[in-house]
Amino acid sequence: MTAITLDGELLASEIKAELRERIRALADRDIVPGLGTVLVGDDGPSANYVAMKHRDSTELGMHSRETKLPADTPQSEIDAVVDDLNSDPAIHAYIIQYPFPPGLDYEAALLRVDPAKDADGLHPVNLGKLVQGVDAPLACTPAGIQLLLERFGVEIPGRHVVIVGRGLTIGRPLANLLTLKLRNANAAVTVVHTGVGDIGVYTRQADVLVAAAGSPRLITADMVKPGAAVVAAGVSFEGAKLVSDVADEVADVAGWLSPRIGGVGPMTRAMLMANTVAAAEATTAD
């Protein structure tokens, strides 16, 4: 068996085409969706990720505002930047890039964000609305994974989804999202993590397996149910090399598999753009 590739790069390009139509409709009302980013410190991967977000924004014809602050920026100055973004009518949604340098309080900054402008979908208000099943900005990576599975024909309703990883950005919101009584959710969801003795006991039962632990090659071929859909959402670095949570040989067992590069990452960024456009559209309804 050779797994079907869950091609996030391809699907992200289709989503961007759909977003361009919505952006053109907003232009007819003299509205240009605006995305803001706040980067504190000089973390290399974070800086690269923020740069990609601005490239996506420019590609779509959106407005973007980039704020870079040194690592020794006082918390009060970060608060002032957040307040300014909250009040800036040209910025419809924005992100505060994680992590912060030591000594600064990321959670305090996040709590200061206007939930309606939360491009990442990670504000506690929006995560609470997700648990309630109330419409709100969705966490980008979970939303991207759900759409990736749906568009490539992976059945989710009534199936057993196993998520390896309980992090705030993927594991926990994805579990809540896929249990909702929705057309492309409504699954039985099990969440495990690296503190569980034998993860394979659970992963071998999965119709859909999402690896999001940030543990290199954690999921091996013998841990996968033949024909299952496997999403490699977790990555880590070995030196300069980006390594997936899913070992290469899983492709010989899985029915679907997202690649290490060009899988979940492009979908996360596409969902960030979608959240920003949706926030701009919401201003027309006010």
Residue frames as qw, qx, qy, qz and C-alpha x, y, z in Angstrom:
[[0.000, 0.888, 0.460, 0.000, 0.00, 0.00, 0.00],
 [0.389, 0.119, -0.003, 0.914, 1.25, 3.46, -0.89],
 [0.044, -0.641, -0.540, 0.543, -0.44, 6.27, 0.97],
 [0.237, 0.792, 0.368, 0.426, -2.33, 9.04, -0.80],
 [0.386, 0.027, -0.226, 0.894, -0.55, 12.32, -0.09],
 [0.118, -0.860, -0.466, 0.171, -2.54, 14.83, 1.95],
 [0.505, 0.286, 0.140, 0.802, -1.11, 17.69, -0.07],
 [0.192, -0.765, -0.391, 0.475, -1.45, 20.80, 2.06],
 [0.198, -0.352, 0.296, 0.865, 0.44, 22.95, -0.41],
 [0.011, -0.261, -0.740, -0.620, -2.04, 22.12, -3.17],
 [0.207, -0.694, -0.689, -0.008, -5.09, 22.63, -0.99],
 [0.268, -0.625, -0.193, 0.707, -3.73, 25.87, 0.47],
 [0.101, -0.109, 0.444, 0.884, -3.43, 27.25, -3.07],
 [0.153, -0.483, -0.753, -0.419, -7.09, 26.38, -3.67],
 [0.303, -0.716, -0.522, 0.349, -8.11, 28.06, -0.42],
 [0.237, -0.428, 0.079, 0.869, -6.17, 31.18, -1.41],
 [0.005, -0.198, -0.626, -0.754, -8.05, 31.26, -4.71],
 [0.271, -0.660, -0.692, -0.111, -11.32, 31.14, -2.77],
 [0.352, -0.642, -0.292, 0.615, -10.09, 33.88, -0.44],
 [0.204, -0.087, 0.321, 0.921, -9.20, 36.12, -3.39],
 [0.143, -0.512, -0.659, -0.533, -12.85, 36.07, -4.45],
 [0.405, -0.745, -0.499, 0.179, -13.91, 37.12, -0.96],
 [0.401, -0.436, -0.007, 0.806, -11.21, 39.81, -0.86],
 [0.098, 0.202, 0.488, 0.844, -12.45, 41.19, -4.19],
 [0.275, -0.683, -0.621, -0.268, -15.97, 41.37, -2.76],
 [0.450, -0.681, -0.294, 0.498, -14.62, 43.30, 0.22],
 [0.341, -0.118, 0.240, 0.901, -12.77, 45.67, -2.12],
 [0.043, -0.546, -0.583, -0.600, -16.13, 46.62, -3.62],
 [0.426, -0.830, -0.359, -0.043, -16.94, 48.01, -0.16],
 [0.193, 0.814, -0.321, 0.443, -13.54, 49.72, 0.09],
 [0.726, -0.590, 0.323, -0.140, -12.35, 47.22, 2.71],
 [0.585, 0.508, -0.622, 0.116, -8.89, 45.66, 2.57],
 [0.880, -0.436, -0.190, 0.016, -8.39, 42.83, 5.08],
 [0.115, 0.797, -0.472, 0.359, -5.56, 43.72, 7.46],
 [0.912, -0.221, -0.305, 0.161, -3.30, 41.24, 9.26],
 [0.108, -0.863, 0.395, -0.296, -0.98, 42.24, 12.10],
 [0.883, -0.055, -0.393, 0.253, 1.91, 40.36, 13.69],
 [0.306, -0.865, 0.328, -0.226, 3.89, 40.97, 16.86],
 [0.887, 0.133, -0.337, 0.286, 7.28, 39.30, 17.16],
 [0.379, -0.871, 0.270, -0.154, 9.28, 39.75, 20.36],
 [0.648, -0.483, 0.557, 0.192, 12.91, 38.67, 20.39],
 [0.313, 0.634, -0.577, -0.409, 15.04, 36.98, 17.74],
 [0.684, -0.036, 0.724, -0.084, 13.84, 33.37, 17.68],
 [0.014, -0.309, 0.690, 0.654, 14.80, 32.17, 14.19],
 [0.054, 0.309, 0.920, 0.233, 11.91, 29.77, 13.43],
 [0.072, 0.724, 0.548, -0.414, 9.40, 32.32, 14.73],
 [0.036, 0.632, -0.210, -0.745, 10.87, 35.05, 12.54],
 [0.018, -0.093, 0.825, 0.558, 10.73, 32.78, 9.48],
 [0.062, 0.490, 0.869, -0.019, 7.14, 31.83, 10.20],
 [0.075, 0.753, 0.298, -0.582, 6.06, 35.46, 10.61],
 [0.009, 0.462, -0.483, -0.743, 7.80, 36.35, 7.34],
 [0.048, 0.164, 0.911, 0.376, 5.84, 33.61, 5.54],
 [0.080, 0.666, 0.682, -0.291, 2.59, 35.01, 6.91],
 [0.079, 0.726, -0.020, -0.682, 3.39, 38.43, 5.51],
 [0.022, -0.228, 0.744, 0.628, 4.31, 36.92, 2.14],
 [0.082, 0.421, 0.898, 0.098, 0.95, 35.13, 2.07],
 [0.063, 0.749, 0.423, -0.505, -0.81, 38.37, 2.96],
 [0.038, 0.579, -0.342, -0.739, 0.96, 40.30, 0.18],
 [0.085, 0.003, 0.892, 0.445, 0.23, 37.51, -2.32],
 [0.057, 0.574, 0.816, -0.024, -3.48, 37.79, -1.56],
 [0.071, 0.555, 0.242, 0.793, -3.53, 41.58, -1.80],
 [0.520, -0.745, -0.416, 0.044, -4.13, 42.09, 1.90],
 [0.003, 0.838, -0.289, 0.463, -2.75, 44.83, 4.10],
 [0.835, -0.283, -0.388, 0.269, -0.28, 43.76, 6.79],
 [0.142, -0.876, 0.271, -0.372, 1.42, 45.44, 9.71],
 [0.845, 0.006, -0.428, 0.319, 4.56, 43.89, 11.19],
 [0.320, -0.865, 0.243, -0.301, 5.80, 44.82, 14.66],
 [0.816, 0.109, -0.440, 0.360, 9.23, 43.56, 15.76],
 [0.403, -0.856, 0.164, -0.278, 10.36, 44.19, 19.31],
 [0.341, 0.512, -0.730, 0.298, 13.70, 43.40, 20.96],
 [0.648, -0.223, -0.721, 0.105, 13.91, 40.70, 23.61],
 [0.314, -0.185, -0.531, 0.765, 14.42, 43.25, 26.39],
 [0.234, -0.432, -0.299, -0.818, 11.17, 45.10, 25.59],
 [0.179, -0.024, 0.686, -0.704, 9.26, 45.81, 28.82],
 [0.100, 0.415, 0.904, -0.006, 5.86, 44.17, 29.22],
 [0.144, 0.696, 0.350, -0.611, 4.21, 47.59, 29.35],
 [0.145, 0.494, -0.451, -0.729, 5.45, 48.39, 25.84],
 [0.028, -0.092, -0.947, -0.307, 4.10, 45.08, 24.53],
 [0.104, 0.578, 0.727, -0.355, 0.76, 45.91, 26.17],
 [0.159, 0.651, -0.001, -0.742, 0.75, 49.27, 24.39],
 [0.107, 0.246, -0.749, -0.606, 1.36, 47.58, 21.02],
 [0.005, 0.322, 0.946, 0.039, -1.52, 45.18, 21.65],
 [0.122, 0.660, 0.486, -0.560, -3.82, 48.02, 22.64],
 [0.146, 0.538, -0.315, -0.768, -2.88, 49.89, 19.47],
 [0.097, 0.032, -0.890, -0.444, -3.63, 46.87, 17.28],
 [0.068, 0.478, 0.839, -0.250, -6.96, 46.42, 19.05],
 [0.150, 0.744, 0.301, -0.577, -7.93, 49.98, 18.14],
 [0.044, -0.392, 0.545, 0.740, -6.46, 50.08, 14.62],
 [0.708, 0.417, 0.300, -0.486, -9.38, 49.88, 12.13],
 [0.527, 0.610, -0.509, -0.302, -7.00, 48.83, 9.34],
 [0.138, 0.278, -0.942, 0.124, -6.06, 45.64, 11.24],
 [0.750, -0.198, -0.235, -0.586, -8.90, 43.14, 11.33],
 [0.952, -0.305, -0.036, -0.007, -6.96, 40.31, 12.97],
 [0.231, 0.765, -0.558, 0.224, -3.49, 39.77, 14.33],
 [0.916, -0.177, -0.331, 0.141, -1.21, 37.31, 16.09],
 [0.282, -0.826, 0.469, -0.136, 1.27, 37.53, 18.92],
 [0.743, 0.363, -0.562, 0.006, 3.97, 35.07, 17.96],
 [0.792, -0.538, 0.266, -0.112, 4.85, 32.42, 20.54],
 [0.597, -0.565, -0.449, 0.350, 7.25, 31.95, 22.31],
 [0.075, -0.970, 0.085, -0.215, 8.24, 35.07, 24.21],
 [0.443, 0.472, -0.585, 0.489, 11.75, 35.58, 25.55],
 [0.551, -0.359, -0.655, 0.373, 12.28, 34.61, 29.22],
 [0.195, -0.258, -0.354, 0.878, 10.96, 37.14, 31.70],
 [0.326, 0.047, -0.192, -0.924, 8.02, 38.26, 29.54],
 [0.426, 0.205, 0.772, -0.426, 4.44, 37.09, 29.97],
 [0.093, -0.048, -0.742, -0.662, 2.95, 35.72, 26.75],
 [0.125, -0.512, -0.850, 0.016, -0.32, 34.74, 28.42],
 [0.059, -0.647, -0.339, 0.681, -0.86, 38.27, 29.73],
 [0.063, 0.336, -0.409, -0.846, -0.32, 39.67, 26.24],
 [0.120, -0.201, -0.879, -0.415, -2.69, 37.11, 24.71],
 [0.093, -0.597, -0.738, 0.302, -5.42, 37.91, 27.22],
 [0.014, -0.561, -0.074, 0.825, -5.15, 41.56, 26.19],
 [0.021, 0.003, 0.698, 0.716, -6.02, 40.74, 22.55],
 [0.590, 0.185, 0.104, -0.779, -9.53, 41.65, 21.38],
 [0.580, 0.035, 0.814, -0.027, -11.05, 38.14, 20.83],
 [0.634, 0.687, 0.283, -0.214, -12.70, 39.39, 17.61],
 [0.360, 0.843, -0.387, -0.100, -9.20, 40.16, 16.24],
 [0.604, -0.444, 0.661, 0.020, -7.66, 36.85, 17.31],
 [0.585, 0.531, -0.478, -0.383, -6.21, 35.54, 14.03],
 [0.169, 0.326, -0.925, 0.093, -4.74, 32.42, 15.69],
 [0.730, -0.308, -0.409, -0.453, -8.00, 31.38, 17.36],
 [0.626, -0.027, -0.667, 0.402, -6.14, 30.75, 20.63],
 [0.196, -0.395, 0.300, -0.846, -7.61, 33.44, 22.88],
 [0.066, 0.084, 0.911, -0.398, -9.30, 31.79, 25.90],
 [0.503, 0.354, 0.269, -0.741, -12.64, 33.34, 24.89],
 [0.617, 0.406, -0.447, -0.505, -12.46, 31.73, 21.46],
 [0.260, 0.173, -0.947, 0.074, -11.26, 28.39, 22.82],
 [0.271, 0.173, 0.727, -0.607, -14.21, 28.51, 25.22],
 [0.608, 0.401, -0.010, -0.685, -16.59, 29.18, 22.34],
 [0.455, 0.321, -0.787, -0.267, -15.10, 26.18, 20.53],
 [0.007, -0.014, -0.941, 0.337, -15.93, 23.97, 23.52],
 [0.403, 0.362, 0.488, -0.684, -19.47, 25.38, 23.49],
 [0.424, 0.365, 0.749, 0.355, -19.81, 24.85, 19.74],
 [0.145, 0.894, 0.250, -0.342, -20.34, 28.59, 19.24],
 [0.649, 0.638, 0.120, 0.397, -19.05, 30.30, 16.08],
 [0.326, -0.890, 0.211, 0.238, -15.69, 32.01, 16.68],
 [0.392, 0.726, -0.560, -0.075, -12.20, 32.18, 15.10],
 [0.992, -0.127, -0.014, -0.003, -10.87, 28.61, 15.04],
 [0.510, -0.621, 0.510, 0.305, -7.36, 27.61, 16.01],
 [0.447, 0.663, -0.395, -0.452, -5.54, 27.56, 12.68],
 [0.083, 0.356, -0.922, -0.130, -3.76, 24.20, 12.70],
 [0.373, 0.206, 0.858, -0.287, -6.80, 22.19, 13.89],
 [0.551, 0.630, 0.202, -0.509, -9.02, 23.93, 11.33],
 [0.331, 0.630, -0.590, -0.381, -6.44, 23.22, 8.63],
 [0.125, -0.173, 0.977, -0.014, -6.19, 19.54, 9.57],
 [0.492, 0.390, 0.663, -0.408, -9.97, 19.15, 9.53],
 [0.537, 0.699, -0.049, -0.469, -10.25, 20.74, 6.09],
 [0.133, 0.540, -0.789, -0.261, -7.28, 18.76, 4.73],
 [0.286, 0.029, 0.951, -0.117, -8.94, 15.50, 5.71],
 [0.514, 0.551, 0.476, -0.454, -12.32, 16.55, 4.35],
 [0.435, 0.723, -0.254, -0.473, -11.07, 17.78, 0.97],
 [0.194, 0.439, -0.853, -0.206, -9.07, 14.57, 0.38],
 [0.734, -0.074, -0.488, -0.466, -12.08, 12.38, 1.08],
 [0.285, 0.070, -0.858, 0.422, -11.21, 11.09, 4.55],
 [0.520, -0.586, -0.491, -0.381, -14.38, 10.24, 6.46],
 [0.073, 0.315, -0.573, 0.753, -14.49, 11.81, 9.92],
 [0.627, -0.273, 0.131, -0.717, -18.10, 11.44, 11.19],
 [0.944, -0.169, 0.027, -0.282, -18.51, 8.32, 13.30],
 [0.795, 0.348, -0.411, 0.281, -14.85, 7.33, 12.92],
 [0.729, -0.615, -0.085, 0.287, -12.24, 6.88, 15.63],
 [0.363, 0.807, -0.222, 0.409, -9.71, 9.71, 15.69],
 [0.776, -0.477, -0.147, 0.386, -6.63, 9.33, 17.87],
 [0.198, 0.910, -0.163, 0.325, -4.59, 12.45, 18.60],
 [0.804, -0.205, -0.239, 0.504, -1.09, 12.03, 19.98],
 [0.291, 0.163, -0.115, 0.936, -0.33, 15.28, 21.81],
 [0.215, -0.737, -0.626, 0.139, -2.35, 17.45, 24.14],
 [0.328, -0.111, -0.023, 0.938, -0.88, 20.88, 23.38],
 [0.174, 0.628, 0.388, -0.651, -2.89, 24.08, 23.34],
 [0.215, 0.509, -0.366, -0.749, -2.24, 24.86, 19.67],
 [0.430, 0.168, -0.753, -0.468, -3.18, 21.47, 18.18],
 [0.233, -0.078, -0.964, 0.102, -4.15, 18.55, 20.42],
 [0.080, 0.374, 0.697, -0.606, -6.72, 20.05, 22.74],
 [0.399, 0.436, 0.025, -0.807, -8.57, 22.32, 20.28],
 [0.379, 0.208, -0.754, -0.495, -8.53, 19.63, 17.57],
 [0.097, -0.176, -0.960, 0.195, -10.10, 17.12, 19.94],
 [0.227, 0.471, 0.497, -0.693, -12.88, 19.55, 20.76],
 [0.355, 0.422, -0.328, -0.767, -13.39, 20.50, 17.12],
 [0.349, 0.142, -0.848, -0.373, -13.71, 16.93, 15.86],
 [0.014, -0.271, -0.911, 0.310, -16.23, 15.93, 18.54],
 [0.319, 0.308, 0.160, -0.882, -18.66, 18.69, 17.55],
 [0.535, 0.418, 0.731, -0.072, -21.86, 17.56, 15.87],
 [0.263, 0.700, -0.236, -0.620, -20.90, 18.93, 12.46],
 [0.860, 0.463, -0.051, -0.206, -20.91, 17.50, 8.94],
 [0.672, 0.535, -0.449, 0.249, -17.12, 17.16, 8.86],
 [0.097, -0.487, 0.692, -0.524, -16.61, 16.24, 12.52],
 [0.830, -0.196, 0.070, -0.518, -18.79, 14.20, 14.92],
 [0.664, 0.308, -0.674, 0.103, -16.04, 11.65, 15.58],
 [0.830, -0.546, -0.085, 0.075, -15.07, 9.51, 18.56],
 [0.344, 0.779, -0.367, 0.374, -11.83, 11.12, 19.73],
 [0.848, -0.443, -0.122, 0.266, -9.08, 9.73, 21.95],
 [0.171, 0.893, -0.320, 0.267, -6.21, 11.95, 23.12],
 [0.900, -0.306, -0.060, 0.305, -2.95, 10.35, 24.26],
 [0.076, 0.942, -0.308, 0.106, 0.53, 11.73, 24.87],
 [0.559, 0.480, -0.633, 0.239, 4.13, 10.71, 25.48],
 [0.287, -0.406, 0.662, -0.561, 3.37, 10.08, 29.15],
 [0.906, 0.016, 0.102, -0.410, 1.21, 7.10, 28.16],
 [0.614, -0.416, 0.659, 0.122, 3.07, 3.81, 28.50],
 [0.413, 0.067, 0.797, 0.436, 2.19, 2.16, 25.18],
 [0.315, 0.455, -0.047, -0.831, 0.83, 4.68, 22.71],
 [0.205, 0.160, -0.819, -0.511, 0.55, 1.97, 20.05],
 [0.099, 0.331, 0.906, -0.244, -2.33, 0.33, 21.92],
 [0.253, 0.686, 0.369, -0.574, -4.37, 3.39, 21.02],
 [0.178, 0.575, -0.406, -0.688, -2.90, 4.40, 17.66],
 [0.032, -0.057, 0.938, 0.340, -3.53, 0.96, 16.14],
 [0.201, 0.537, 0.786, -0.230, -7.26, 1.51, 16.72],
 [0.108, 0.614, 0.052, -0.780, -7.34, 4.82, 14.85],
 [0.588, 0.625, 0.482, 0.179, -9.17, 5.36, 11.57],
 [0.284, 0.860, -0.052, 0.422, -7.59, 8.82, 11.64],
 [0.748, -0.415, -0.170, 0.489, -4.31, 9.34, 13.47],
 [0.169, 0.923, -0.065, 0.340, -2.92, 12.82, 14.18],
 [0.771, -0.195, -0.235, 0.558, 0.64, 12.98, 15.50],
 [0.045, 0.862, 0.021, 0.504, 1.21, 16.30, 17.26],
 [0.773, -0.585, -0.135, 0.205, 3.69, 15.53, 20.05],
 [0.146, 0.916, -0.360, 0.098, 6.86, 17.12, 18.67],
 [0.665, -0.451, 0.594, 0.044, 8.72, 13.84, 19.16],
 [0.303, 0.558, -0.624, -0.456, 10.88, 12.71, 16.20],
 [0.484, 0.169, -0.813, -0.275, 9.68, 9.54, 14.42],
 [0.414, -0.158, 0.661, -0.605, 7.40, 8.68, 17.33],
 [0.811, 0.265, 0.290, -0.434, 4.84, 6.97, 15.09],
 [0.114, -0.366, 0.854, 0.351, 6.24, 3.91, 13.34],
 [0.478, 0.065, -0.638, -0.600, 4.59, 1.62, 10.79],
 [0.364, -0.176, -0.909, 0.105, 3.68, -1.04, 13.36],
 [0.011, 0.317, 0.564, -0.762, 1.67, 1.58, 15.30],
 [0.360, 0.270, -0.167, -0.877, -0.67, 2.37, 12.39],
 [0.656, 0.311, 0.635, -0.264, -3.85, 0.58, 11.37],
 [0.338, 0.047, 0.683, 0.646, -3.56, -0.41, 7.68],
 [0.090, 0.594, 0.618, 0.507, -5.42, 2.10, 5.52],
 [0.260, -0.779, -0.403, 0.405, -5.70, 4.74, 8.23],
 [0.277, 0.851, 0.047, 0.444, -5.33, 8.45, 7.50],
 [0.682, -0.411, -0.196, 0.573, -2.22, 9.79, 9.23],
 [0.141, 0.939, 0.046, 0.309, -1.58, 13.49, 9.76],
 [0.704, -0.081, -0.238, 0.664, 1.97, 14.47, 10.67],
 [0.086, -0.933, -0.193, -0.293, 1.30, 17.67, 12.59],
 [0.572, -0.786, 0.163, 0.169, 4.24, 17.57, 14.98],
 [0.716, 0.554, -0.206, 0.372, 7.78, 18.45, 13.97],
 [0.570, -0.770, 0.144, 0.247, 11.08, 19.06, 15.73],
 [0.413, 0.825, -0.385, 0.027, 14.65, 19.84, 14.78],
 [0.894, -0.259, 0.154, 0.332, 17.68, 17.59, 14.74],
 [0.444, -0.196, 0.259, 0.835, 20.34, 20.21, 14.21],
 [0.205, 0.315, -0.189, -0.907, 19.13, 22.14, 11.17],
 [0.222, -0.091, -0.861, -0.448, 16.97, 19.28, 9.89],
 [0.589, -0.100, 0.170, -0.784, 13.20, 19.38, 10.35],
 [0.141, 0.046, -0.989, -0.008, 11.99, 15.96, 11.52],
 [0.595, -0.283, -0.328, -0.677, 8.42, 14.67, 11.57],
 [0.579, -0.282, 0.588, -0.489, 6.64, 12.84, 14.39],
 [0.913, 0.232, 0.229, -0.246, 5.83, 10.19, 11.76],
 [0.482, -0.385, 0.681, 0.395, 8.50, 7.82, 10.47],
 [0.293, 0.417, -0.523, -0.683, 8.91, 7.52, 6.69],
 [0.075, 0.016, -0.979, -0.189, 7.89, 3.85, 6.57],
 [0.343, 0.383, 0.625, -0.588, 4.34, 4.75, 7.68],
 [0.424, 0.453, -0.296, -0.726, 3.68, 5.60, 4.01],
 [0.272, 0.157, -0.910, -0.269, 3.72, 1.84, 3.27],
 [0.065, -0.295, -0.910, 0.285, 0.85, 1.18, 5.72],
 [0.185, 0.473, 0.366, -0.780, -1.33, 4.29, 5.78],
 [0.435, 0.615, 0.633, 0.181, -4.12, 5.02, 3.32],
 [0.186, 0.910, 0.086, 0.360, -3.45, 8.76, 3.48],
 [0.682, -0.399, -0.146, 0.595, -0.42, 10.61, 4.84],
 [0.108, 0.994, 0.001, 0.002, 0.53, 14.27, 5.10],
 [0.744, 0.379, -0.227, 0.501, 4.14, 15.01, 4.11],
 [0.571, -0.421, -0.265, 0.653, 6.74, 16.45, 6.48],
 [0.077, -0.366, 0.109, 0.921, 6.99, 19.58, 4.31],
 [0.282, 0.008, -0.515, -0.810, 3.97, 20.85, 2.39],
 [0.304, -0.370, -0.877, -0.044, 1.40, 19.13, 4.57],
 [0.298, -0.738, -0.561, 0.228, 0.01, 20.79, 7.69],
 [0.356, -0.369, -0.043, 0.857, 2.18, 23.94, 7.61],
 [0.001, -0.136, -0.430, -0.893, 0.66, 25.55, 4.48],
 [0.332, -0.578, -0.687, -0.290, -2.82, 24.76, 5.79],
 [0.407, -0.585, -0.431, 0.554, -2.11, 26.51, 9.09],
 [0.174, -0.253, 0.124, 0.944, -1.08, 29.67, 7.25],
 [0.142, -0.309, -0.637, -0.692, -4.08, 29.45, 4.90],
 [0.377, -0.646, -0.663, 0.022, -6.43, 29.25, 7.89],
 [0.324, -0.471, -0.210, 0.793, -4.75, 32.32, 9.38],
 [0.007, 0.007, -0.382, -0.924, -5.54, 34.20, 6.18],
 [0.297, -0.459, -0.737, -0.397, -9.10, 32.85, 6.26],
 [0.367, -0.616, -0.557, 0.418, -9.59, 34.03, 9.85],
 [0.193, -0.334, 0.019, 0.922, -8.35, 37.49, 8.86],
 [0.143, -0.172, -0.569, -0.791, -10.70, 37.71, 5.86],
 [0.360, -0.555, -0.744, -0.093, -13.60, 36.50, 8.00],
 [0.314, -0.544, -0.385, 0.677, -12.81, 39.21, 10.58],
 [0.031, -0.149, 0.260, 0.953, -12.85, 41.82, 7.81],
 [0.263, -0.345, -0.721, -0.540, -16.17, 40.48, 6.54],
 [0.348, -0.563, -0.693, 0.284, -17.59, 40.69, 10.06],
 [0.154, -0.345, -0.146, 0.914, -16.93, 44.44, 10.13],
 [0.175, -0.109, -0.497, -0.843, -19.35, 44.88, 7.21],
 [0.422, -0.470, -0.747, -0.205, -22.12, 43.32, 9.30],
 [0.292, -0.313, -0.526, 0.735, -21.63, 45.67, 12.27]]
